[in-house]
Amino acid sequence: MIEFDRVAKVFPDGTHAVDDFSLILPPRKTTVLVGSSGCGKTTLLRMINRMVDATAGTISIDGDDITGRNPVELRRSIGYVMQNSGLLPHFTVADNIATVPVLRGVKRKLARERALELMDTVGLDRAMADRYPGQLSGGQQQRVGVARGLASDPNILLMDEPFGAVDPIVRAELQQELLRLQREIGKTIVFVTHDIDEAFLLGDQVVILQKGARIAQVGTPEEILENPADDFVASFIGADKGRRALHLKQTATGTVVVDADGRTQGALVAGPES
């Protein structure tokens, strides 16, 4: 469990990135921080592994204040996946994945075996193990990034807009892969995005943020959709314009579910008694 208690962050230039943020992130669930650029969501994420230290307040993991942990060791114990994968260009795929275990003293042979297993886990062909990042597609690089984040078998996985730099088709594939992985491995995931649809798809708990990381609303996707806290939330999720209103449409191949913009959201599947 990760707990923020009255956390604030003011940068040296005077920027107030986070103002008095308190929240509990439940274990083995995916908490999504969502908001516009500059609202403080990435700063919150980076404070968990002390890439950024809080100016005030406390952050604890399973009841232990993280300021009592060595920052380097803390970072190596927490998985981290960033937007552009952040792979080392002169390391092979396998070596990129094995980076943290090797730094923690795992023998290279064992670290490579673990890397190959993780390639299976994230849906990468082992034949790619000795390729370099520049020889991979954007989606493949992101899968390597996820595998590297899981390499030390962390309890916590931080994901900073990890799918934001790939095309929509690949992004949808990676989102489904993450949902599958979470069902199988059950990590405590903190996911940052500016895309509310991605937040609702992936999050068990969704936190909608305003400037200064002020919480506009927190809840399950269903709770937020059914009861937006205020006009800001309603506008942010598109409820004020009826964008999320759904209706049925007959097509040549059957009945589909369509949103207010005419985009297909799914198909109506007949049950066994139909």
N, C-alpha and C positions, 0 to 999 in steps of 0.2 A: 504494500500500500504506500502511495506517495501522498504526503500532506503538505500543502502550502498554508502557512499561518501568518497573516498580516504582512505579506511579502511586498517589497517595493524595490524598484531599481531606477536610479538616477545616474545617467552617464556623465563623464567628466565635462562634456560640453553643455551640461544643464538639461539635457533631454530627459523628461520623465516618461520612461518606457512603460513602467508598471506602477500603478498606484494601489496599494493596500489590497492585495489579492489573497483570498483565502478559499481553499477548495480541497476536498479529498478525492483522489483518483483511485478507484477501486482496483484491487488486484485481479490479474488474469482477465481483464476487460480492456476494450479499446476506448480510450477517451480522446475525442477529437476537439482540438482548439481551432475555431473557425472565426474569421473576421477579415476586414479589409486590410490592405497593406499599411503597416505602421501602427497597428493596434496593440502590439506587444506580444503576440502569440509565439514568435520564434524566440524572443528573449525569455519567456517563461520556460520554453522547452530547454534552452541552453543552460538555464539555471539549475536544472535537475542534475546534470552531470558536471556542473561547475565550470563549464566553458565561459560562463558569465556568473559572477558572484553577486548575490543580492546585496542591496544597500541597507535594507532593514527587513525584519521578520525572519522566520525560519522555514526551512524545507527539510522534511524528514522522510526517510524510507524505512518502513516497518518500525517506526517510533524512534529511530536514531537520526539525530541532526547531522546532515551531510557535511557541515563545516568541520566535523570531527574526523572526516575521512581525508586521506591523501588524495588530492585532485587527480593525479595521474592514475592511481589505482582505481579510483571511483569511475573514471572514464573507461578504463579497460574492462570494468565489470558490467558496463551498460552498453547495449548495442546502439549504434547510431547510423541512420541512413539519411543522406542528404539529397537535394534535388538533382544535382548533376552527377550522382554516383560517387564522385570524389575518389575515383580509383587511381592508383599509382601507375602512370603510363608505361613505365619500364619494368613493371612486375607482370608476370603472367596472371591469368584468371585464378589459378590455384593459389599462387603466392599472395595475391591480393586478399583472397578469402582467409588465408592462414596467417595474415599479418599479426592480429592481436594474440592468438594463441602462442605464436612464436615469441612475441614480446613478453608473454607471461611465463615463458620457460618450457613450453611444450616442444618436444623434439620434432624436427622438421618432417620426418617420415610420418609421425602420428598426425601432425597438423595437416599434412597433405591428404591423408586418408579421410580426416574429418571434412576437409574442403570438398573432396569428391562426393562424400555423402550429402553435404549441403547442396551441391549442384543438383543432385537428384531431387532434393526436397523442394527447391525453388524452380524446378522444371528446366534445367539446363543440361544439355548433352555433355557427358564427360569428355567427349572428343574436343571440347573447347577449352579444356583445362590448361593447355600450354599455349593458348593464343594470348594476344595482348589486347588491352581495352580498345585500342584503335581499330582492331579487326572485328569488333562487335557492333551490332546495332544499338540504338539508344535503349530499347527495351531489354536487350540482353545485358547491357551494362547495369541497368537498374536492378535486374535479378542478381547480378554479382554483388551489387551493393547490399541488397537484402541478405544474401548469404553471408557476406562479411560481417554484417551486424549481428548475425546469429551464431557466429563461429565460436564464441567463448561460452555459448549456452547461457546467455544472460537472462535474468528474470524480467528485466525492463528493456524495451526496445523503443528508442526515440526516432521518429520519422518526420523530417522537416520538408514538407511538400515534395515527397519522393517521386511522384509521378507527374509533376508539373511541366517537365521539359520534353515529354514524349507526345506523340500524336494521339488523338482521341481513341482510336482502335486499340493501340498498344496499352493506353492508360486503362481502358476497360478490362483488358486481359490481366493487367497487373493488379487491379483492384480485386478481381475475382480470385487471383492467386493468393492475395493477402488474406481474404476471407477464409479460403481453404486452409492456409497455414495456421491462422488463429484457431480454427476449429481443432486442428491436430495438435498444436503445441501449447496453446493457452498462455501466452505471455501477457505481461502488463504493457500495453502499447499506448504511447502518447503520440498522436498524429496531428500535424499542423497542416492546414489547407485554407485557401480563401474561397474554395468551391463548396457551397452549401449542399449540392447534390452528392458530392463525394463524402461530405461529413455525415449525411443521413444514411448513405449506403454502408459506411464502414463503422460508424460509431455505436457503441453500446451506451456511452454517455457523450453528449454533444454540448460543448460550451461555446456560446455565441458571445464574442467580445467586442467592446467598443474601445475607443482610444484610451490608452493608459491601462489596457487589460482589465477594464471594468466589465464585470459579468452582466450582460444584458439578460441572459437566460441560460439555465443549465437543466438538462433532462434527457430523456430518451428521445430519439427522433419522433416517435409517436406523440409523446407529451408536448413537444414543441409545435408540431404540426397541428395538433388538435386545439392547443391553447397558447398561442403566442402571447408573451408577457406584456407587450406594448406595441405601439405603432412602429418603433424601430425594428423590432423582431419581425413583425408582420411584413414590413417592407423588405427586410433582408432575405427572408425565405420566399418572398414572392406571393404571400397570401393576400396582400392588399390589392393586388391586381388580378386575383383569381388564377394566377399562373399554375397553381397546384390543384385547381379544380379538374377532376377527371370525368370523362364520359365514354360511353361505348360507341363504337363505329363499326358498321358492317362493311366488309371488304369482300373481294372475290374469293379470298381464301378463308374467310371466317370472321369472327368478331375480335376486334382489338381494343385496347384501352388507350385513349388519346388525352393529352393534356390540353390546357386552354390555348396553347400556341399551335395545336394541331400535330404535335410530335407524338409518335407512338411510344407508349411506356410499357407495353406488354400485350400478351394475347390472352384471351379468355379460354381457359382449358376446361373441357367438359369432364364432369366427375363420372365415376363408374355407374351411377344410376341414371345418367342423362340419356 
